[in-house]
Structures are given as structure tokens and as C-alpha cells.
Amino acid sequence: MNLPRQHSINGHCRVCSAEIVPFMSFGRMPIANGFLKPEETGNEYFFELAPAFCAACGMFQLMEQPQPEKMFHEQYAFYSSMSRYMQAHFEVFAHAVINAVLAGRDDPFVVELGSNDGIMLRHFRERGLRHLGIEPSSNVAEVARNQGISTVSAFFDRKLADDIVAEHGSADAILAANVMCHIPDLPGVAAGVQRLLKPDGVFMFEDPYLGDMIAETSYDQIYDEHVFIFSATSVRRAFAPFELELVDVMPQVTHGGSMRYTLAPKGSHPVSKKVDEQLAKEASLGLDRPETYLRFKSNCESSRAALLQTLERLRTQGKRVVGYGATSKSTTVINYCGITPSHVEFISDTTPIKQGRLSPGAHIPVKPYGEFVKRYPDYALLFAWNHAAEIREKEGGFVAAGGRWIVYVPEVAIVS
């Protein structure tokens, strides 16, 4: 099949323009969050999911990414506040910024890129602090506005930064969580941050961490929205041309392993020793060497074979398998591994906008959580594995009834 080439970079790195080639392909892939009504399956959009590693600047990236409007729109099916764990995480993040960055500043101003439904900015609003959320998906932005959180529906760039400065002034802190990896024009965002930030301000963002993805073979971190998977090495190099310096790093457990990066105008803040330690660790892990990614490719192929073999065995035994969590990540796993409705009866999910729809590509039905509880399956395939602790705590009844979990990170296994 001829795949449409949307947002192609024509074989050049999105950050430094060096020539790059994909080291593998996950094949024909739909929009990860493109859950379909049954009548919409005939004109489903596909693209090739092929990652590359830039040896020149160290950036891990997709060769192609669908146009932003195909991924972030008024039907965007992800609300951060659905997770109790993420609510607690963003509260801690917000309070760290309030206490460590904003304390003592006169009338501080905070901007969040990709603010979703206001899960983090609500803590600044509650303190009466000036804030602005930038959220391209109009449906989730509206949820935030309804809570009194100042939000604009737009994509962030240098032009928007100019507009914000003209209306609100410069920012003491610019924040982003699980959004920088979504933006293909990273230099454009860096230019906007440079323009918007005060001379002594900070830019803090966190995203899935490349080192954890490689170590855990968590290849489902790779999907259309994640055009980049960052490391400290690649972040430092990407922002240096904009006089933004990496001054701190802080590992996070969210999303199966993330890193929080703090950048500031060059020379304005001391550089933590943790930065050099992290850079040295990444070199020792081989994150700057092409052979590391060829080994990752081999590990992905082994994981795919083991998962499909497990599901085939359970299917031939007549066991009921239900997916748990209609996540964006699940789209990569399902389509790369060739999982079909004959392997997974349905996917249980608590997000109303996904219920009654079909999973992208494979068209596995998505049903309300009540269907999972009403008649427990023999096995639950844990797509939302990054929330495993929260889920296992909640699902004692499933295990007590004899149910078992199928997991695939860091390796394929059946666990109670």
C-alpha cells in the first residue's frame, strides 16, 4: 500500500538537519488516539511509523509524523485528570515550581505548553498566580476554561510567544509535561521559549526518557504523537543554539520512565552536577551509538514474537482475553504485533469518548469498564502498564476471581 507522506523531513534531522535513515519500521500505523465509530473504518488514515537516530546531535525521532490537525483536535481522546496518580504527580510538580522558582518574585507569570484539561495549572490558579495554558485540542482546553483556568487553543511558536509577551509580559516559568515530544518543530518552540522567558526565568519540561525506553524495550512509547524521545544529551544540544542551557535533570517514574529537564538562559543559573552525571551515564549506556538502536530493534522483534505467541496459545485454548486501557501506546503494540479481535475480545476503558468505538487499525471494540467487572475475563492484557501500581491496587477482585495479567514491559509474562 502507498502510505501518505505527511510532515516528511526528507531524510534530514528535525533539529540539526543532518542526514538520517530509519533503523527500523513498525509498519503501517493509524493515528494512535484515532478511536473510530464503526461507520468510520472505511477511510482510516495510515502512515509508516519508522524511527531514526541522529548520530550528529543524538536526537531519537520519527522519520514521518502525521499533520498536527490529525492528532490534536476537538475530538482528542485523552484527559490527564482521568488518572488519580497523574493528579498527584502534577500537584507535586506545581508546588515544586511555586516553592523553588516563583517564591519571592513579584507578580510571577507561568505559562504551560500543552496544558490539557488544566490538571497542573489549577494549582497556580488556586494560589491566585497569573497563568496561561496553551492547548491545541479545543475540547480539553474548554474543560480547563470551565474551571477558570486561562487557556488558549493554539500551537506554540515564536509568533504566539510575541503575542503573549505583548499581552501578559514575559514568563517567570514555562512548563510542559508530556508535550515537547509531540512537537515536530522543536527549533520553533525553542525560539518561542527564548522570546517568552524572562532573563532569569526557567523552562521545565518532562517527557518519556530514551534511556528507560531502550532499557525496558518499551517500544510502545513510539507512536505518532511522540515525534521525539529525548535524552539529556539531545536536549542540551537542541536548545544550545537558542542560548538556553540545561541546568538540571530529575528522573521521574511517570509514563514508564520520564525525565524532567530544566533549562535557563545561558549563564543565568548554576548548572547542577546531576547534568554532567546524566550525560556520562548516557554515554556509558551507548545512547550515542547507532548499534544500541539496532539491538533495540532486535529486542522489539523478540518481544513481538513472544506476545503474539502467548495470545495465540490462549486463543487456541479458548481463553477469554480482554485489553485493559485503550491507550495511545496500545495502538503501536496492537498493530505492530498483529493483534486482532480474535486475540482480544474487547478493550476496557473508563474514558467516555472512547467507549463504543473501535481501536485504531485493528478495530477491537472499546467497552466501558463495567463490562470488565461484570464478567471478568481469564486474562487481561495490560496496555496501561505505566499505571500498573494504581491498577493492581484497584483490581484485587479480578485476581481473586482467578484472573491473570499479561504484561510485555520489560518482557512478556503472565502474572497474578
N, C-alpha and C positions, 0 to 999 in steps of 0.2 A: 504494500500500500504506500502511496506517496503521502508523506507526512507534511503538513503545512509548516513552513519555517518562519515562525513568529519570533521577533526580537532576536534574530540570529546575530552573533557577533562576528561572523565570517572568519572564524578561526583565530581571533585575537582576544587576549585577556581584557576583561572589562575594566580592570584597574590600571594596568601598566602598558597595555597594547602589544605585549609580546605575543608571538605566535604560540598557540596551544592546540593540542589534539585531545580528544576524549580517550581515557584509559579503559573505559568500558561503556556499555549501554544497558539500561534497564528495559529497553524496548519501547513499544508503543504504549503511551501512558495518557490517561484522561486527566482532566482538572481534578486535583486531589479533593477539593471540597465541593465538587460538582455533583451533589446528590440529585438524582433525576426523578421527575414524575414518570410513571410508566409510559405515557404518551410521548416523552421527550427522547427516548432511546435512539430513534432513527437518525437524528442529526447530531450525535455526540461528537465533541471535539477531541482530537488526539494530537499528541506531539511526541517527539523522541526524547526520552529522559536519559541524557548522556553527560556524565560529569567529567571534568578535566582538572588537572593540577598545573598551575603555572610555576615552572621552575624558576622563573625570573623574580617573581615577587612573593611566591608562596601561597597564592590565593587558590582555594578549592572552590570551583564554580560550575554551574551548568553551562553547557555549550549553547543551549536554547532555553528561552523561557517564554511562555505564552504572554500575550499583552496583558498589562495590569487589569484592564477592564474585564477580562475573562475570569479573573481570580477574586477581585475585590469589588463588590457591587452591593446593590440594595437587597440581594438575597444571600449575602455572605453568612455561612452557617457555623460560625464559631463565636461564642460568647465566653470571655475569660472568666466571668463571675460564676459560671456553672460549677467550677471546681472550688470546693472549700479549702483545699490545700493551697491553690493559687491565690485565693483571697488573703490567706495568712501570709504567704510569701510577699505579696505586693504591699501589704501593710508594713512589714519589716523593712522592705526596700524604701518605702516612702519616709518612714521615720528615720532611717539612716541618713537620707538626704536632708531632712528637716534639721536634724541634730548636728550633723557633721559639715554640711555645706551652707545651709541658709542661716544658721544661728548667728545673731549679731548683725545681720545685713539689714539695711534699711529698705523696707517695702520690696522684698525679693519677688522675682518673677520666674516661674517654672513652666517649661514647655515640654510636652511629651509627644513623641512621634509614634504613630500607631497606637493611640490611646484606647482603642477598642471601646468597651462599654463603660469606661471610667473607673475601672477596678483599682487603679493606683491613684489617679488624680483626686478621687473623692476624699482622700486623707489630707490633701492640701486645701481642698475646698472647706473641709470641716474646721481647719485652723484659720480660715479667712485669708489664706495666702493667694496672691494673684497667680493664675494658672491659665494655660491654654492647651487643649488637646488637638492633635492633628490626626484625623481618622478618615481614610478614603471611603470606607464602606458605610454608606449613608444609614443603613438600618441600625447598626450598632452605635454609630455616632448619635443617633436620635435617642437611644436608650440613655446615653450619658447626659445629653442635654436635658432630658426629662428629670434628671437628678440634680439639675442646677450646675452641672459641670460645663464650663466654657469649652466648646468644641467646634471645630470647622471641618467640613468634609472636603479634603483636598489631598493631593500628593505633595510631599515636602521637597522643595528645591530652593535654589538661590533667590528666585523671584518671590516665592512665598516668604522667605526669610526677610527680604526687603520690606514686604508689606507688613509683616508682624512688627518689625523694628519701628516702622513709621507709626503704627497704631498703639503699640504697647511698650516700646523701648526694648533694649537688649535683655537677654536672659541670663540669670544667675546660674541656672542649671537647665540643661537639656537632657531629657531621659528617653530611653527606648527599651522595650523588653520584647524579645522575640519578634522584632520587626526589621532591624537593619539587614538581616539575612534575606529579607524579602525584596529588597530594593535593587534593581539591576544597575541603576546609575549611581554607584557609590561615590564617585568623584563629585557628582552634582549635589548629593546630600552633604558631603564633606564641605563643599563650598558654602552651602546654606548654613551649616553649623558654624563655620568660621565667621560668617557675616552676623549671625544672630547672637553669638556668645559674647558676654562681657569679657574684658581683658583678663579678669581673674575668675571667670566662670569655669564650670566643668561640664563635660559631656559624658554621661554614664549610660552604657548600654550593655545588655546581656542577651546572649543567643546560644543555641546549641554549640557545643565545643568540639572542634575537629578531633582533638586527641582522644576524647571519650568515644566518639563515633567509630574511629579506627580500632581502638582497643576492644570495644564491645561488639563490633560488627553490626552496629545498629543502623543498617543501611536505609531503614525507613525514615531517617532524618532527611533523606534526599527525596524531594518532591517539588512540584512546580513552584510553590511559593518560596522555597529555600534556594534561591539562586546562588547564595554563598554559604559555606560552612567555615567559620572563622577560627583562626588561631591567634595567639598573641603576636607571633611573627608577622602574619599577614596584615593584622590590624595596624601594627606600628608602621609598616611600610606604606599602607594605603592612605593614611592620614598625614604622613610626614610632609608631602608636597603642599599641604594646606596649613603648615605651621602649627599643627595640632600634635601634641606629644603624648604618648602612652605613659601615664604616671602611676597607674595601679592596676592590678588584676585580682579578681576574687572568684575562685571556683564556686559553682552553685550546683545543687543536686537536681534542680528543676529540669524537666524535659529530658530526663535520662542522662544528664550531664551537660551543664552550661558553664559559661564564663562571663563574669561581669568585668567590663573594661572601662577604665576612667581615663579620659583624655582631657587635656587643657592646653590653652595657648602656650607655645614653646617658651620655656623659662619661667612661667608664672607659678608653677607648683614644683616641689621636690619630687623626684622620681623614686618610688618605693623600690627597695631591694628585691621585692617579690617579682618585679618586672624582669630583671636580669635572670633571676632563678627560673622563671617560667620559660624564658627564651632558651636557656641552657637545657631545660628539661625537654623542650620540643625538639631540639637538635638531637638529643640522645634517643628520642623516640623515632627519629627518622622522618619527622613530618615535613622536612625539606628535601626528601629524596624520592624520586619517581618510583623506585622499586617498592616503597611502602604501599603505594596505591595499587600496584599490580598484585601484591599479597592480599590487600583488602578485597580486590576483585575476586580472587580465588576463594576467600573466606565467604563472600556473599554467595557465590555459586554453591558452595558446600552447604550453607545454611538453607538455601532454597531447596536443594535436593532433599535434605533431611526433613524439612517441614512438609513438603508435598508427599513424601513417602509416609510420614506419620498420618496425615489426613486421608490418604488413600487406604491405608490399613484400617483405620477406624470406619471408613465408608464401607469397605467390604465386610466388616464385622457388624454392620447395621447400627452403629452407634450414632447418637444424635450429637452434633457439634454446632454450637451457636457462637457467633462472634460477640465479643464484649467491648463496646466502644467504637462507634463509627467515626474514627479519627481520620485526619488528613494522612497520617502515617500509614494507616491501613491500606490506602489506595495503592501505594507502592508495593507493599507486601503481597496483596491480593493479585495484582496484575503481573508483577514480576514472577511470582511463583505459579501462576496459572490456577489459582483457587477459584472454584465455581460454586454455584448454588447446590451442586451435588455433594460438595465437601462441607459447606457451611449453610445450615438451614436458613438462618437469618442473623442479622446483627442487632443486638440490643443497644439502644442509646436513649439518653434522657433529654436530648435536645429536640424540642417540638418541631422545629423547621426541617429536621432530617427524617422524622417518623413518617411512614407511609411512602417513602421514596425508595429508590434503588441505589446501590453503591455504584460509584463511577467505574465504568469499564466492564466489570463482571456482572453487574445488575443483581447483586444479592439483596433481598428485601431488608429494609431497616424498620424495626418494630419498637414500640415503647418498652421501657424497662419492665413494666408489669407483665409482659409476655414471657420474659425470662424467669420471673419469680413464680408465675402461675404454674409453670410446668418446667422444672429445672432440666436442662439437657444433661447428657452424660459427661460432656466436656465443654469447656468454654475457652475459646481461642482469645487470648488476652491482647487485643490490639492496643488498648490504652495502658501499655506496660509501664509507661513513665509515671502513672498514678497507682502503681501496684500496691503500695503500702496502704493507701486510702481505700482502695477497692477490696483488698483482702480483709481489712478490718470490717468492712461493711457486709461482706458476703460469707460470713460464718455459716449461715443456713444452707448455702449451696454446697459447701464442703461436707457439712454434717449429713446432708442427704446423699452423699456418695459422689458428688461432683468433683471433677478434676480440672485443673487449669493446663492449657497448652501454652507454653511460652517459647519465644525464639530469640530473646536477647538475655545474656550474651550467647546462648546456644539453645538449640531446640531441645525441649524437655517437657515431660508431663509431671506436674507437681500438685500436691494437695493444698 
